[in-house]
């Protein structure tokens, strides 16, 4: 559950981070022209130009690539990006910093890990409100466990996922029978007056 929320934030910050870098990549070549022409907001342009010049060639190339990615986006995608950027600007500085850190973590993921994050985010988006609440509840319960209990649970979950479907069905039937058996059996009280 928390992973899904973090995944959403990763994506959100990823989009915002890309947008900020695109602006720099897009404006840098034009800034050199503006600096010689003498535009009113030259101080801002000079600051951006200095930032651009301070980047390594690899960083500049990375920004150019991100800019090309932005250019390949559809107008609708750019509109969503713009809205997200506006939302980001409205957030308190602490929240913005948290999102930036999450974006950096997302940026450090391998391609496979990033795809898994995006896939999980898509799954989360497709859940109903009730399903999300169930996951939130399970998440809270999971984090009440000790670290050892959490590890045991994750190991069992991994074994379950790797188990063939037929074996899973057999275990479900056994569990259901045991549950039905316990429901039918009355709990016997200890006889009164006898000490153990």
Beta strands, then each sheet from edge to edge (+ up, - down):
end
